[in-house]
Amino acid sequence: MGIFALGLFIVVVIAGFAYAHASATKLRTATWESLVAQIAAVPLTGIAAVALDNLQPKENQIELEPDDMWQMLGGTDGLDKMRRNADTLIALAAYVQRWNYTEATVVAERMRRDAMQLKRATRQIRTNLYFHRKAHAIPFHLHEAATAYHLMTQRLLALYQRSHVGLYPRLAESLSF
C-alpha cells in the first residue's frame, strides 16, 4: 500500500508540473489581444476597497466586517477568477519585455511574487472553508488576496502607462469591471 501511495503521489506531482509547464508555454505564445480577452471580470472596486483597508489603515481598523469583505470580493467565484487572472496578468507584464525589457522583467517578477501570495491566501481560504476550521483567519487571508491582486493590477497598469500608452486604454478598460 505504501509503495502504491508513493507512486501515485509521484505521478500527481509530475502531472502537475507538466500542466504548469503547458499552461506557461500557452501564455508565452499568446497574442496580446488573446491575453486581454482571457481576463475574467472581477469586482475591482470591492477588491480595491478591501486592499486599501489593508494597505492604508485608518482609525477604525475593523470597519470592514468579514461578510462584507467576502461580498466585496465576489465570494468563492471572485477569488477563483482573481486566481485564474493572476497568470494572465503576469503574461501581459512579460509581453512588455518586447519593448521595455528591463522594467517589464522587474515588474513581472514583482507580480509573480504577488501572485504567489494571492494563490497561497486563496488556498488557505479554501482549506479553512472545506474543513470548517480557523474561520477567524479567513478575513486576514481575504485581505492578503485582495491586496496581492490590487498590487498586480496597479503594477501592470503603471507598466503599460509608461511603456506603451497606445495599449494602456484597452488594458485599463478590460481591468475595470
Sequence and secondary structure as in RCSB ss.txt:
>XXXX:A:sequence
MGIFALGLFIVVVIAGFAYAHASATKLRTATWESLVAQIAAVPLTGIAAVALDNLQPKENQIELEPDDMWQMLGG
TDGLDKMRRNADTLIALAAYVQRWNYTEATVVAERMRRDAMQLKRATRQIRTNLYFHRKAHAIPFHLHEAATAYH
LMTQRLLALYQRSHVGLYPRLAESLSF
>XXXX:A:secstr
 HHHHHHHHHHHHHHHHHHHHHHHHHHHTS HHHHHHH     HHHHHHHHHHHHS  S TT S HHHHHHHTTH
HHHHHHHHHHHHHHHHHHHHGGGT HHHHHHHHHHHHHHHHHHHHHHHHHHHHHHTT  GGGHHHHHHHHHHHHH
HHHHHHHHHHHHH TTTHHHHHHHH  
